[in-house]
Amino acid sequence: MSKVKDEKLAVKGEQELEWARINMPVLAQIRDEFVKNKPLRNIRIATCLHLEKKTGILLETLAAGGASVASCSCNPLTTDDKVAAALAKKMEVFAWAGQNDKEYYENINHVLDTKPHIIIDDGCDLIFALHKDRTELLENIKGGCEETTTGVTRLKAMERDKALKFPVIAVNNAYSKFLFDNRFGTAESTINAIMVATNKLLAGKTAVVVGYGWCGRGIADRLKGLGANVIVVEIAGTLGTDQSGFHRALEALYSGYRVMSITEAAKYGDIFITATGNKHIINSSHFPLLKNKAILSNAGHFNVEIDIPALKEMSKNAREIKDNVTEYELKDGKKIYVLSDGRLVNLARPSGQGHPIEIMDGSFGIQALSVKYVAENKLQPNVHDVPRDIDERIAELALLAQGVRLEKPTPEQVKYSQSWEEGT
């Protein structure tokens, strides 16, 4: 039995789904294949994703493949209540915008009550709940897929500690996903959400991008294109990532950005965007250094990158001044504006709409084929990369959808590329 905010919103939600359906040709092709072959027949799938129109088309695609689908939201603020109502007429949905923490975890458990075989997660909350509180369900689990960098980081830690009990495909680590979702999707959706929430001009502003991974690269590039003066912040070391902060900082410097520590950047920034996946990146030591009316936002998965509890403690007043904008007045009278309570700014309703449809068409294409791969193969309980043929196929389908066709190499070129002899 689904739980959504208002079932009467379903008509509007179906309109949203139809618009996404029209503009997601990659998933359309996969759906046609799934309808024909039913690769997910008799499979129960539990998902914990941002529930909005693009996600809805992924869920419809899985159902078309024969799966029974139940879904909750991976963030209390990101559900589109219209879409949730429409989906609830087709499958089990437990989600609404503005859930409190108790409701959020209750909905996770409602989804797990369906005794799933395959998990699709965004941030690892479903997988974590299975390993911590719902261990009786582990024997049913064939495997899972993880959508985001933060979730893969948690899974790698579980794998390292030998705590992971079933195989998970790191969908986030597919090269196509880095391009679709992290670099281009996060950039466009983050900046769009900031502009909708604030109606502020970015040209001429000093924008501080904290973290120069795939998401940070895209955000910085788009900000520069809009005329902002961009500062990039990085750390010394790796903190569990594959690439050193020194390397990322060097790349940012050679890409034309000013590079410095957050302590240095705090006094210059008009707008701050965190994209690190780590905790308290902007904290109590930085708030006093900020300019009056500085704007803080977060594009990382969890609402921990900006230390909101510390900011509340240091403030004499706090008020929601408009949708998605909270004003904190420090004891010296300085005002700081935080967008979307420090949660994912690009997905928090109403200003956040999520990544563009074309971006999620590709990302969710990887998800759909990865779920099929999990269903059809017996894998070890580790974190697995997306098979290369799936990654390349989705990139090809995305190009074909845009009318781009590439020439195949000739037999002579293939032979030459594989030869160790000196060319002539």
N, C-alpha and C positions, 0 to 999 in steps of 0.2 A: 504494500500500500504506500503510494508516494506521499511525500510531504513537501508542498511548495507554498509560496506566499499567497497566491490567488489563482485558482483554476480558471477564472473568467478571463485571464490574460492570454489564454492559449491561442485565440484568433490572431492577436497581434504577434505572438511568438512564432506562429506558423508563417507569417509574412516575413519575419526576420530569417527564418530557416530557408524559405524559398529563395530569398535574395542570395544567401550564401551558397545554396545548392546550385544556382545558375552560374555562379562564379568560381566553382571549385572543380575544374575539369579533371585534375589528377585523381581525386577521390571518386569522381564519376566513373572513370574507367575501371578503377579497382572495384567499385561497387558492382559494375556490370559483371565482372569476373566472379565476384563473391555470390551474386544471385545465381549464376549458372552452376558453380561448382560446390557451393555451401561448405567451405573449408572449416567453418566454425560450428558445424551442426552439433547440438547437444553440449556445447561449451557454455559455462556460465562465466561472465566477465564482470568484474567490479572495477569501477573507475573513480578516481579522485582527481578531477581536472577543473579548470576554470570553466564554469558552465555558461557558455554563450553560444551564439549562432554557429560559429565554425566548429566548435566542439560537438554541437548537435549533429552536424553532418558526419563526423567521424563515428559517433554512436549509432546513427542510422546505418552507416556502412557496415559496422560490425554486426548489427542485427540482421542486415540483408544477407550476411554470410552464414546465418543460422544460429548466431549466439543469442543467449538471454543476457540482457545488459541491465545493470543497476549502477547508478552514479550519484556521487555527492560532489561538493565543491572543495577544492584544495585551498580556498582562501575565503574568509567570512564576508568579504566585501565585493567579490567579483562576479557573483551570479547575476545573469540577466533574468529577472523574474518572469518576463514574457516568454522567453525561450524555455525556461524550466517548466512552465505550465504546459507548453506545447509538447515537450518531450514526455511529460508525465502521462500523456494520453497513449504513449507508445511503449513505454518501459518504466521501470521503477526509478524515481528521482527523489532525492532527499537533499534539498538545497534551497536557500533563499538569501537575498542580499541582507546584510546586517545581522547575521547570526552572532550570538555571543559564544564564548569559548565552550560552555557546556553543550549548547546546541550543536556546535561544530563537531565535537567528538561523539555526540549521540548519533549524528548522521553518518559518521564514518562507521560506527558499529551497525547501524541499520543496513548499510551496504554490505558489510561483512556477514550479516545474518543470512544473506542469500547463498552462502557456502560456495564462493567462487572457485573456479579452476585457474583463471588467469587474472592478473592484476595490471591495471594501467594507472600509474601514479605520477604525480607532479609535486615533488618535494619530499616523497618517501613516507608520508604520514600513514597511508594504508599499510604499507609494508612494515613500518615500525610497529603499528598497532597489532598486526598479526604476530610479530615476534615477541611482543611484550605482554599483551593482554588477551589475545585470541589464539593462543598456541594450539588449541584443539582443532583449529581449521587448517593447520599447516599441511597435514597429510593429504588434503584435497588439492593443494596448489601445484599446478604444473609449471608455472613460471610467471614472469611479469615483465613489464616495460616501464622505464623511468624517463620522464620527459625533460627534466631540467637539470642544470649544473649543480644546484644545491642538493638535489636528491641523489645524483650520482656520487657526489662527495660523501654523503652519509652512507651510501651503499658500499663504497670502497673501504670506508672505515669498518663496516660490518664484515666485509670479506677479509680484511686484514686481521680482524680479531676472531676469525673463524666462527662468526655468529650468524652468517647468512644461510638460511635453510633451503632456499630454492633459487633457481637461475633467474637472472634479470638482465634484459637487454638494455644497454645504456643508449637509448634512442638519442639522447642529447649529444652523444659523442660522434654521431654520423657527420661526415663532412658537409653533406647537404644541409643538415640541421643547423650547423654552425653558421652557414650562410643564410639560409631562409630565416630562421627564428632569432638567433642570438645577435647576429651582426646587423641585418637589415630590418627585421621585424621589430626588435626591441628599440632600435633607434627611432624609427618612425612613430611607433605607438607611444613611446615615452614622451617624446617632444610634443606630439599632438595633445596628449593628456595634460601636460604642463600648460600649454597655450590655452586649452579649453578652460582649465581650472582658474587660470590667472588673468587671461586676456592681456598678457604682457608681451611687449616686443622683445625678441631675443637679440636682434641686431644691436651691436654696440655694448651689450651686457658682457660681463665677465662670468663665464660659466665654468664651474669646477666639476670635472668628471673624476670620480674616485673609483679606481679600478680600470685597467686597460686590457682586460681580456676581450673575448669576442664581442660581448655586449658593449663594453666601454669604448672599443674601437669604433663601432658603428655610431654610438651616441656622439662621440667627439667629432666624427666626420660630418654628421648631419648638422650639428651646432655650428661648425665652421662654415658650412655651406649657407647657413642662415645669417651669417655675419657676426656671430658671437666671437668674443676673445676667449679662447679655450685654454684652461690649465688642466693638466692631467696629474693625478696623484697616484703613486704606486708605493709598494712596500719593499724593504730589503728582505730577500728570501723568497720562499715558495708557499708556506702555510698549506701544504697538502696539494697544491696545484702542480701541473706538469711543467709549467714554464716559470722561470725565475722572474721576480719583480724587476730585477736589474735589466733583464732582456726586454721586458715589456716597456719599461721606462725609457730604454735606449731607442726602441722603435718609435715611441711617442715623440721623443725629442727630435729624431730624424724625420718625423712626419710633420714637423713644423709647430709643435705645441710647446708651451712652457711646461716644465716638469718640476714638481717640488713635493714636499711632504704636506700632509693635511694641516699641520700646525702653521706652516708658512702660508698655505693657500687660504686659510680661514679668513684672513683679514682682507683678501682681495675679492672674494666671490660675491656676485649678486644672486646667482642660482647655483645650487649644489645638487648633483645627481650621484647617488651611490650605486655601484654595480659590482660588488665584491663577493657577496655570499658569506661575509663574515660579520662578526658581532661588534657593535659600538664603535664603528669606524668614525662617526662624528659623535663626540661625547662631551662630558662636563668640562674637560680641559679646553675644548674648542668653542663652546657656546659664547663665553665672554669675549672671544676674539672676533666674532662675526660682526659684519656691518649691520647697522640698523636697517630693518626690513629685508634682511637676507631671506631667501626662499630655499627650504630644504626638501628634497624629494628622494625617493628610493626606487630603484629598478631591480633590486634583488628580491629573491623569492620570499624570505621571511622579514617580518617587521622588527628586526633587531639591529639593522645597520646604523640607524640613528637612535641614540639612547634617549627615547622619549620619557621614561620614568625619571631620569636625571634632569631632563629639561623641565618637566613639571615641577620637580623639587626646587629648581632654581628660579622659578617664575612666581611673580606675585599675582598674576592673572592669566587665565587661559580661556579662550572662547572660540567656538566655531563661527567664523566670520562669514562664510559662505560655503556652499557645497565643496567638500574636499579640501578646504583651507582652514586650518586652525591657527589662531594668533596667540603666541606666547609673549607676555610682557615680562622681561627680566626685572630684577629689583632695582636696576639703575635706570629703568624706563625704556631700554632698548627693546624693540619688537622683532620677533623671529616668526616666520610663517612656515608651517609644516604642511605638506600636501598629503592627503589620503591617510592620515594618522601614521605616516611612515611605512605604510604597506605598499605593495606594488602599484606605483602611480599609474602605470599604463593600463591597468585592468580594473582599478577601483571605480565603481559606479558612483555618480553618473558621468564623470568626465573621461574616464578610461574606457576605451572601446576594444582594447586588445589589439593584437597584431593585425595588419591588413589581411583580407581574405586570401589573396594569392599566396601570402607567406604561409598561412596555416594550412592551405591546401597541400603544399609540399611537406610540411612537418607532419601533418596527420596522415599523409600517404605513407611516410616511413613508419608511423605507429601501426597502421592497419596491416602492412606487410610483415612487420616484426611480430605482431600478435599471431598472424598465420604461421610464421616460422616457429614460434614457441609451441603452438598447437600441434605442429607436424613433426617436431623433433624432441628427442630426449636429451636434455642438456644437464651438465654438472651444476651444482649450486654455487655458481660464481657470477661475477659481473661480466657480461659478454658484450663485445662490440656488435653493431649492426653489420650483418654480412655485406660484403662489398657489392655484391650483385644487386642487392636491394637498394643500397645507397645510390649506385650509379643509375639504376632504373628510374628512381624517382627524379633525379636530376634531368634525365633524358625526357621524361614525361612532362616536367615543368617547362622545359625548352620547347617541346612540341606544342604545348598549349599556347605558347607565345608566337608560334609560327617559325621557330628556329630549328633548322635541320643541319646537322653537321655531316661532313664527308667522312667516310670510313677510310682508314689508311690502306694503301695498296699492299699486295703481298710483298712487293719489293721493299716497301717502307717498313713493314713488320719485320722482315728478315734483317734489314740493316740495323733496326733498333735493338735487335737481340744479339748482334754479332760483336765479338770482342776484337776482331781484327781491325787494323787501321783502315779508315775510310779512304776512298780515292775519289 
